[in-house]
Amino acid sequence: MKNVLILGAGQSTPFLITFMLKEAEKNDWYVTVCDRDYEMAAMRINGHPRGNAVEFDVNDAILRQTQIQNSDIVINLLAPVFQYTVAVDCIQYEKPCITASYEDNRMRDLNKDALRKNILILNEMGLDPGIDHMSAMKMIDEVRDNGGIIRSFCSYGSGLPAPNVESNPLRYCITWNPRNIAMAGEKGAQYMENDNIKVVPHHEVFRRTWQVDVDDVGTFEAYPNRDSLVYLDTFSLKHAHTMIRGTLRYPGWSETWLQIIKLGMPNENMRIPNLNKKTFAEFTEMFVPLNANGTKLSQRVANYLGISPTGKITENLRWLGLFSDEKIPGNPQTAADVLIDLLQQKLPLPKGAHDMVALIHELEVEYPEKNEKEIITSTFVEYGDGNGITAIAKTVGMPAAIAAKLILQGELPLTGCHIPIHPTIYTRVLDELKTEGLKFIETKKKLNGFV
């Protein structure tokens, strides 16, 4: 019997856990789900005879290492801060590991150790990053096989409520880790447009937006996502003059979130004493200078930010509860903690409502031998079922689950640290995603000669 260890039982895991339990029945596997919230882990297992829930503290080294040592594969969907720690243990005990987190330099530095231990550490194996990489690499390889040169690569992705869900004025619902929403853009971004590198600091990320139309869905606003330039090397796009990876939101989100950043609320580094003794209004007051004009808090905030005190943005801040006399619940330690809890409270996906995942790649391609040029667009849109399995859970969990199955069956013969751009990985996983109903729709538009 092979033992599958899943670390984390949060909002992105329901499909993954259900998939692995079904495979466990077919393959004589056993699935252990670990989470600090035992009740959540037990709910995901749902009494399945091939599963077990464990109350788990990832900082408990003995508990963590014991669970990893007793497994045959580790699927780590804990917060990215624990990615390296888990991977080091997996290498020590020679266990393959799959994560959905970005592969940073520390993870890349584990490559030699993973090769030496003859195991695979597969990172960025979710939706974005994950499915986006695999689908992009498939397109890029096909273009090259046909003699094409990629001049521009633009890629967009997001998890949002479906267009018909308008449960709040921000048109956003929390369907995954709320910290990722609160701290979005925290390290700034950079991208390249027409051979010009653009560097965007945190406080400007949500000002640098542009319009993106998604076929059969609607119009969105995009903002730059992290460091797009690293993918010039990742995808070997040495001839590209434009390289952009962006995140999609419904129009209006960014102008409101920009003001929250200007206030300074997405800060998880500075501890603020006695937050649980304050109201949300008192919390907001902390971020407003003493010389801000206005008799009301909302006026002082608006004057400080340079926005209308009666406009849409101020009303959005009011709706979020930032001017409320309600006491801050729980025991938050930082401003980011307050913001994260507030987002969870105010932006739930309504019961029975559908969420949506969208990925779009747009490639500008030249074919020198034919003296032709075309725009290739690939679009992926998936909706949740409205009854517990969200599109986010499906699209984050399915790639990791498929990869785990292939590894356990000996069908991914790779070692070292990888992201899913190797054809051995993306060919098999994309084929299985297609059989599960997840597929990209590709369109091509011919242009007249070279520009």
HELIX and SHEET records of a PDB file:
HELIX    1   1 PRO A   14  ASN A   27  1                                  14    
HELIX    2   2 TYR A   38  ILE A   45  1                                   8    
HELIX    3   3 ALA A   61  GLN A   69  1                                   9    
HELIX    4   4 PRO A   80  PHE A   82  5                                   3    
HELIX    5   5 GLN A   83  GLN A   92  1                                  10    
HELIX    6   6 ASN A  105  ARG A  108  1                                   4    
HELIX    7   7 ASN A  111  ARG A  116  1                                   6    
HELIX    8   8 ILE A  131  ASP A  145  1                                  15    
HELIX    9   9 PRO A  178  ALA A  182  1                                   5    
HELIX   10  10 HIS A  202  GLU A  204  5                                   3    
HELIX   11  11 VAL A  230  THR A  234  1                                   5    
HELIX   12  12 TRP A  253  LEU A  263  1                                  11    
HELIX   13  13 LEU A  275  LYS A  277  5                                   3    
HELIX   14  14 PHE A  280  GLU A  285  1                                   6    
HELIX   15  15 LEU A  297  LEU A  305  1                                   9    
HELIX   16  16 LYS A  312  LEU A  320  1                                   9    
HELIX   17  17 ALA A  335  LYS A  346  1                                  12    
HELIX   18  18 ALA A  391  LEU A  408  1                                  18    
HELIX   19  19 PRO A  423  THR A  435  1                                  13    
SHEET    1   A 7 GLY A  51  GLU A  55  0                                        
SHEET    2   A 7 TRP A  29  ASP A  35  1                                        
SHEET    3   A 7 LYS A   2  LEU A   7  1                                        
SHEET    4   A 7 ILE A  73  ASN A  76  1                                        
SHEET    5   A 7 CYS A  97  THR A  99  1                                        
SHEET    6   A 7 LEU A 120  LEU A 122  1                                        
SHEET    7   A 7 GLY A 416  HIS A 418  1                                        
SHEET    1   B 7 TRP A 210  VAL A 214  0                                        
SHEET    2   B 7 GLY A 218  PRO A 224 -1                                        
SHEET    3   B 7 THR A 242  ARG A 249 -1                                        
SHEET    4   B 7 ILE A 149  PRO A 161  1                                        
SHEET    5   B 7 ASP A 355  TYR A 367 -1                                        
SHEET    6   B 7 GLU A 372  TYR A 383 -1                                        
SHEET    7   B 7 ILE A 441  LEU A 447 -1                                        
SHEET    1   C 2 ALA A 189  GLU A 193  0                                        
SHEET    2   C 2 ASN A 196  VAL A 200 -1                                        
END                                                                             
